[in-house]
Amino acid sequence: MPREPVPPPEFDDYFAARRDAVRRTAFLLCGDWHWADDLTQAAFMRLAVSWGRVQDHGALDAFVRTCLVRAYLSETRRAWRRRELTHAEVPDQPAGPDDAERSAARAAFTAALGQLPPRQRAVLVCRYYQDLSVAATAEALRCSEGTVKSHAARALARLKELLGDDEGVRHDISA
């Protein structure tokens, strides 16, 4: 049986440095830490397999982000995933005087984000959490810039409707 090539030490260094950030992004996409782990693993496996073919190692974040978003969108198309109900945990928060209020707001935001269709959710995560441009988001999602703009507008309007808050929507997703 042929043996899989072992990624170089640079891959290990990159993985160690970026794993937690990629996992947090995956959680925002899917709303479930276990599924986020699966998505993170899929993205890094794709990078490990493609490591020798990646021309620009300065663009590794973009490559992994694209793999992550595509893995998420692919999973949402599976029939068994649509029937599954997930219950998200609130991510760890730094200690502070208004922890309970902040935790409640984050839980409400995460629940509202979970009610969006997968493509709209992916657009918001790319645009406001990852701080990607419209063009970079369109490239990551393999769609037009107009599609990104319309998904973002619809998703933000829906979040405002669900949360009843015009000011906190963009702040919450970028936090």
Residue pairs with C-beta under 8 A, 6 or more apart in sequence:
5 52
7 48
7 51
8 51
10 57
11 47
11 48
11 51
14 47
14 60
15 44
18 60
18 61
18 64
19 40
19 44
22 40
22 43
22 44
22 64
22 65
22 68
23 36
23 37
23 40
24 36
24 91
25 65
25 68
25 125
25 129
25 130
26 35
26 36
26 37
26 39
26 40
26 43
26 68
26 72
27 33
27 36
27 88
27 91
28 113
28 121
28 125
28 129
28 173
29 36
29 39
29 68
29 69
29 72
29 121
29 122
29 125
30 36
30 39
30 72
30 75
30 86
31 86
31 88
31 110
31 113
31 114
32 86
32 87
32 88
33 88
33 89
35 75
35 86
39 68
39 71
39 72
39 75
40 68
42 67
42 68
42 71
43 64
43 65
43 67
43 68
43 71
44 64
46 67
46 71
47 54
47 60
47 63
47 64
47 67
50 63
54 60
54 63
62 136
62 140
65 126
65 130
65 132
65 140
66 139
66 140
69 122
69 125
69 126
69 140
69 141
70 140
70 142
72 118
72 122
73 118
73 119
73 122
73 141
75 81
76 82
76 118
86 114
88 110
88 111
88 114
90 103
90 106
90 107
90 110
91 106
93 99
93 102
93 103
93 106
96 102
105 168
105 172
106 172
106 175
108 163
109 159
109 163
109 168
109 172
109 173
112 159
112 162
112 163
113 121
113 124
113 159
113 173
114 121
115 158
115 162
116 124
116 155
116 158
116 159
119 141
119 143
119 151
120 151
120 152
120 154
120 155
120 158
121 155
122 141
123 137
123 141
123 148
123 151
123 152
123 155
124 152
124 155
124 156
124 159
124 173
125 173
126 132
126 136
126 137
126 140
126 141
127 134
127 137
127 148
127 152
128 170
128 173
128 174
129 173
129 174
131 174
132 140
134 145
134 148
134 149
135 145
137 148
138 144
138 145
138 147
138 148
141 147
141 148
156 169
156 170
159 169
160 166
160 169
163 169
